[in-house]
Amino acid sequence: MKEKTFKTLDEQIEILKSKGLIINDVNKTKEILLRENYFFLTGYRFLFMRSMVDRRFIEGTTFEELYATFLFDRQLRNILFKNILVFENNLKSILSHVISKNHGFKEKSYLNPHIFVKDSSRNRQINDLLRKMKRQISINGKQHSATSHYMKNYGFIPLWIVVKVLSFGIVGELYTILQPADKKEIADHFNVDIDNFEQYLPILANYRNLCAHEDICYLNKTQVEINNTLYHNLLNIPRINGEYIYGKNDLFALIIILKQLLKEEDFILMINELKYELDILEGKLHAISINKILDQMGFPPNYLDIGRM
C-alpha cells in the first residue's frame, strides 16, 4: 500500500483537479480545506464519481457542489440530533417515573438487582449494568449541581435526577433488563410495542453518537433492520423479493422510528426542516440530481407524506 504523506493545500487542490473536479475559486477552496479538513470533505466525493474504478468526478462537478453536500449533511445531523435529544429526555423522564413509582426512587431501590427481570441468564448483564450506572453517577454526578444539591441536603439522589447524568446508551440498556410490566408501561407511553421499542433504542443511540461526532450521516446504514411498519405500507415503498428497499436500515428507518416516538408537532417541524435543507441543496447541485441524494438516504420520492400520516 502506498504510504500516505502530508499534502499542502495547493497539493490537495491539484489532486482534486487531477480527478476532474472544477475549482472556481482557489483561495476560497484553500480556506475551506484548511477549516473543514480535506479528508472529511472528500468523504462525499463518491456521490459525484463516474465510477469506483477510475474514481474521476462526473464531468462538470464543482467544488461548490461537494462542499454544499458536506454542509447539507451537517445541517441534517443538527436536525436529527436535537430531535433525538427530545426523545432521550422524554425516555429518561418516563423511565424514571415508572421505576420510581413501581419500585422506589432511592439508590437502594433503583440499584437493587432484584427489581429487574427475573431471569438467571441475565444476572451478569444486570450486575454489569448496575456497575456502569454507579460509575457514571460517581463521575458525572460531581459535574451537576442538582446531584450535588440532593446529596448535600437529602443524603441521596433520586432516580429522576440520576437519569440526567446517565448516557443514552446506559438508559437504553436499562430498559432491556426491566420487568415486562415496567417495559410495557414505558412503551405504552409512546404507543409502541415492547419488541419494537427495544429494537429502536440502540439505533437511536447509534445515530445520537454519529451526529454528536460529525460523522457522515446521510448514507449511514445500521447493522439491524427495523421491523416492517404500517408506514412502509402506507407510503407504498417498493419491494424487491418481498423486502422493502427503503426504511429498513437506512436513514429513512430512523425517520420512521422518530415518527412513532416524537409528538406530532415535533415530527412535522423536523420533516419541514429536512425539506428546507434538501431544497437548498437541490438548488446547488448540477452534476447530479437531488434524487441521487434521496436514494442514498433511503428516502422514497414521496417521503413528505409521512408527515401527513
C-alpha positions as CSV (number, residue, x, y, z in Angstrom):
1,M,0.0,0.0,0.0
2,K,1.3,3.4,-0.9
3,E,2.5,5.4,2.1
4,K,0.4,8.5,3.0
5,T,2.3,11.7,3.2
6,F,1.4,15.3,4.2
7,K,-0.1,17.4,1.4
8,T,-0.1,21.2,1.3
9,L,-3.4,23.0,0.5
10,D,-2.1,23.6,-3.1
11,E,-1.2,19.9,-3.5
12,Q,-4.7,18.9,-2.2
13,I,-6.3,21.2,-4.8
14,E,-4.1,19.8,-7.5
15,I,-5.2,16.2,-6.6
16,L,-8.9,17.2,-6.8
17,K,-8.3,19.0,-10.2
18,S,-6.5,15.9,-11.5
19,K,-9.6,13.8,-10.8
20,G,-11.7,16.2,-12.8
21,L,-13.2,18.4,-10.0
22,I,-13.7,22.1,-11.1
23,I,-12.1,24.6,-8.7
24,N,-13.7,28.0,-9.5
25,D,-12.1,30.0,-6.6
26,V,-8.7,28.7,-5.4
27,N,-8.3,30.9,-2.4
28,K,-11.8,30.2,-1.1
29,T,-11.3,26.5,-1.7
30,K,-8.0,26.6,0.3
31,E,-9.7,28.3,3.2
32,I,-12.5,25.7,3.3
33,L,-10.0,22.8,3.0
34,L,-8.0,24.3,5.9
35,R,-11.0,24.8,8.1
36,E,-13.0,21.7,7.3
37,N,-10.3,19.1,6.5
38,Y,-9.6,17.6,3.1
39,F,-10.3,14.0,4.4
40,F,-13.8,14.9,5.8
41,L,-14.8,16.8,2.7
42,T,-13.7,14.2,0.2
43,G,-15.8,11.6,2.1
44,Y,-18.7,13.0,0.0
45,R,-16.9,12.5,-3.4
46,F,-18.4,9.1,-4.1
47,L,-21.7,10.7,-5.0
48,F,-20.0,12.6,-7.8
49,M,-17.8,9.9,-9.2
50,R,-18.3,8.4,-12.7
51,S,-17.3,5.0,-11.3
52,M,-15.4,3.4,-8.5
53,V,-12.9,2.1,-11.0
54,D,-11.3,5.4,-12.3
55,R,-12.5,7.5,-9.3
56,R,-12.9,10.5,-11.5
57,F,-15.6,13.1,-10.9
58,I,-18.6,13.4,-13.2
59,E,-17.9,16.0,-15.9
60,G,-18.8,19.4,-14.7
61,T,-18.7,18.7,-11.0
62,T,-17.6,21.7,-9.0
63,F,-16.0,22.0,-5.5
64,E,-19.0,24.1,-4.6
65,E,-21.3,21.1,-5.1
66,L,-19.1,18.9,-3.0
67,Y,-19.0,21.5,-0.2
68,A,-22.8,22.0,-0.4
69,T,-23.3,18.3,0.2
70,F,-20.9,18.4,3.1
71,L,-22.9,21.4,4.6
72,F,-26.2,19.6,4.0
73,D,-25.0,16.6,6.0
74,R,-24.0,18.9,8.8
75,Q,-27.5,20.5,8.9
76,L,-29.0,17.0,8.7
77,R,-27.0,15.9,11.7
78,N,-28.1,19.0,13.6
79,I,-31.8,18.4,12.9
80,L,-31.7,14.8,13.8
81,F,-29.5,15.3,16.9
82,K,-31.9,17.8,18.5
83,N,-34.9,15.6,17.9
84,I,-33.2,12.5,19.3
85,L,-32.3,14.6,22.3
86,V,-36.0,15.4,22.7
87,F,-36.8,11.7,22.7
88,E,-33.9,11.0,25.1
89,N,-35.3,13.5,27.6
90,N,-38.8,12.0,27.3
91,L,-37.5,8.5,27.8
92,K,-35.4,9.4,30.8
93,S,-38.4,11.2,32.4
94,I,-40.9,8.4,31.8
95,L,-38.5,5.6,32.7
96,S,-37.5,7.3,36.0
97,H,-41.2,7.9,36.8
98,V,-42.2,4.3,36.1
99,I,-39.3,2.7,38.1
100,S,-39.7,5.2,41.0
101,K,-43.5,4.6,41.2
102,N,-43.2,0.8,40.9
103,H,-40.0,0.1,42.9
104,G,-38.8,3.2,44.7
105,F,-36.7,6.3,43.9
106,K,-33.7,6.0,46.2
107,E,-30.4,4.3,45.3
108,K,-31.2,1.2,47.5
109,S,-34.2,0.7,45.2
110,Y,-33.1,1.5,41.6
111,L,-29.7,0.0,42.1
112,N,-31.2,-3.2,43.6
113,P,-30.8,-6.1,41.1
114,H,-33.9,-7.7,42.4
115,I,-36.2,-5.1,40.8
116,F,-35.2,-6.2,37.3
117,V,-36.2,-9.1,35.1
118,K,-36.4,-12.5,36.9
119,D,-34.0,-14.4,34.6
120,S,-30.9,-16.0,35.9
121,S,-29.3,-15.9,32.5
122,R,-29.4,-12.1,32.7
123,N,-27.8,-11.7,36.1
124,R,-24.4,-10.9,34.7
125,Q,-25.8,-8.3,32.4
126,I,-27.8,-6.8,35.3
127,N,-24.8,-6.6,37.6
128,D,-22.5,-5.2,34.9
129,L,-25.1,-2.5,34.0
130,L,-25.5,-1.5,37.7
131,R,-21.7,-1.2,38.0
132,K,-21.7,1.1,34.9
133,M,-24.5,3.2,36.4
134,K,-22.7,3.6,39.7
135,R,-19.6,4.6,37.8
136,Q,-21.4,7.2,35.7
137,I,-23.2,8.5,38.8
138,S,-19.8,8.8,40.6
139,I,-18.0,10.5,37.7
140,N,-20.7,12.6,36.1
141,G,-22.7,13.4,39.3
142,K,-20.0,15.7,40.5
143,Q,-20.4,17.9,37.4
144,H,-24.1,18.6,38.0
145,S,-25.5,21.0,40.6
146,A,-28.7,19.0,41.0
147,T,-27.0,15.8,42.1
148,S,-24.7,17.7,44.5
149,H,-27.8,19.5,45.9
150,Y,-29.6,16.3,46.7
151,M,-26.6,14.6,48.2
152,K,-25.9,17.6,50.4
153,N,-29.4,18.3,51.5
154,Y,-31.1,14.9,51.4
155,G,-28.3,12.3,51.5
156,F,-29.4,10.5,48.3
157,I,-30.0,11.2,44.6
158,P,-33.5,10.3,43.3
159,L,-33.7,8.4,40.1
160,W,-35.4,11.4,38.2
161,I,-32.2,13.3,38.9
162,V,-29.8,10.4,38.3
163,V,-31.0,9.9,34.7
164,K,-29.7,13.3,33.9
165,V,-26.1,12.1,34.3
166,L,-26.6,8.7,32.7
167,S,-25.8,8.2,29.0
168,F,-28.5,7.4,26.4
169,G,-26.8,4.1,25.9
170,I,-27.0,3.2,29.6
171,V,-30.6,4.2,29.8
172,G,-31.4,2.2,26.7
173,E,-29.7,-0.9,28.2
174,L,-31.5,-0.3,31.5
175,Y,-34.8,-0.6,29.6
176,T,-33.8,-4.0,28.3
177,I,-33.4,-5.5,31.8
178,L,-36.7,-4.2,33.3
179,Q,-39.5,-6.5,34.2
180,P,-42.0,-7.0,31.4
181,A,-44.7,-5.0,33.1
182,D,-42.4,-2.0,33.5
183,K,-41.3,-2.3,29.9
184,K,-44.9,-2.3,28.7
185,E,-45.8,0.7,30.8
186,I,-43.0,2.7,29.3
187,A,-43.5,1.6,25.7
188,D,-47.3,2.3,26.0
189,H,-46.5,6.0,26.6
190,F,-45.1,6.0,23.1
191,N,-47.7,3.7,21.6
192,V,-45.1,1.3,20.5
193,D,-44.9,-2.4,21.4
194,I,-42.1,-3.7,23.6
195,D,-40.2,-5.6,20.9
196,N,-40.0,-2.6,18.5
197,F,-39.2,-0.1,21.3
198,E,-36.3,-2.3,22.4
199,Q,-35.1,-2.6,18.8
200,Y,-35.3,1.2,18.3
201,L,-33.2,2.2,21.3
202,P,-29.7,1.1,20.1
203,I,-30.4,2.5,16.7
204,L,-31.2,5.9,18.2
205,A,-28.1,5.7,20.4
206,N,-26.0,5.0,17.3
207,Y,-27.4,8.0,15.4
208,R,-27.0,10.2,18.5
209,N,-23.3,9.4,18.7
210,L,-22.8,9.7,15.0
211,C,-24.4,13.2,15.0
212,A,-22.5,14.3,18.0
213,H,-19.2,13.4,16.5
214,E,-19.8,14.9,13.0
215,D,-19.6,11.6,11.2
216,I,-21.1,11.2,7.7
217,C,-24.8,10.7,8.3
218,Y,-26.9,10.8,5.1
219,L,-25.7,7.3,3.9
220,N,-25.4,5.6,7.3
221,K,-26.6,2.1,7.5
222,T,-27.4,0.3,10.7
223,Q,-26.5,-3.3,11.4
224,V,-30.1,-4.2,12.3
225,E,-33.1,-3.7,10.1
226,I,-36.2,-2.4,11.8
227,N,-39.4,-4.4,11.6
228,N,-41.9,-3.6,8.9
229,T,-44.3,-0.9,10.0
230,L,-47.6,0.5,8.7
231,Y,-45.7,3.4,7.3
232,H,-43.8,1.2,4.9
233,N,-47.2,0.1,3.5
234,L,-48.9,3.5,3.6
235,L,-46.1,5.0,1.6
236,N,-46.2,2.2,-0.9
237,I,-42.4,1.7,-0.6
238,P,-41.3,-0.7,-3.4
239,R,-40.2,-4.2,-2.6
240,I,-37.6,-6.5,-4.1
241,N,-38.0,-10.2,-3.4
242,G,-40.6,-9.2,-0.8
243,E,-38.3,-6.8,1.1
244,Y,-38.8,-3.1,1.3
245,I,-36.0,-1.2,-0.4
246,Y,-36.3,1.9,1.8
247,G,-36.8,2.4,5.5
248,K,-35.2,-0.7,6.9
249,N,-31.6,0.0,7.9
250,D,-31.1,3.4,6.3
251,L,-31.7,7.0,7.4
252,F,-35.4,6.8,6.5
253,A,-35.7,3.9,9.0
254,L,-34.7,6.5,11.6
255,I,-37.4,8.9,10.3
256,I,-39.9,6.1,10.7
257,I,-38.7,5.5,14.3
258,L,-39.0,9.2,15.2
259,K,-42.4,9.3,13.6
260,Q,-43.6,6.9,16.2
261,L,-41.7,8.4,19.2
262,L,-42.0,12.1,18.8
263,K,-45.0,14.3,19.4
264,E,-46.8,15.1,16.1
265,E,-45.9,18.8,16.1
266,D,-42.2,18.0,16.7
267,F,-42.1,15.4,13.9
268,I,-43.8,17.8,11.4
269,L,-41.4,20.5,12.3
270,M,-38.5,18.1,11.8
271,I,-39.8,17.0,8.3
272,N,-40.2,20.6,7.3
273,E,-36.7,21.4,8.3
274,L,-35.3,18.4,6.4
275,K,-37.3,19.5,3.3
276,Y,-35.9,23.0,3.6
277,E,-32.3,21.8,3.7
278,L,-32.9,19.4,0.8
279,D,-34.4,22.3,-1.2
280,I,-31.3,24.4,-0.6
281,L,-29.0,21.5,-1.6
282,E,-31.1,20.9,-4.8
283,G,-30.5,24.4,-5.9
284,K,-26.7,24.0,-5.6
285,L,-26.5,20.7,-7.5
286,H,-25.8,20.5,-11.2
287,A,-23.7,17.4,-11.8
288,I,-26.1,15.1,-10.0
289,S,-29.8,15.1,-9.2
290,I,-31.3,15.5,-5.7
291,N,-32.9,12.1,-6.3
292,K,-29.4,10.5,-6.0
293,I,-29.1,12.0,-2.5
294,L,-32.6,10.9,-1.5
295,D,-31.8,7.4,-2.8
296,Q,-28.6,7.2,-0.7
297,M,-30.6,8.4,2.3
298,G,-33.2,5.7,1.7
299,F,-35.9,8.4,1.3
300,P,-38.7,7.4,-1.1
301,P,-39.8,10.2,-3.5
302,N,-43.0,10.7,-1.5
303,Y,-41.2,10.9,1.8
304,L,-43.0,14.1,2.8
305,D,-46.3,12.1,3.0
306,I,-45.1,10.6,6.3
307,G,-45.6,14.0,7.9
308,R,-49.3,13.9,7.0
309,M,-50.0,10.4,8.4
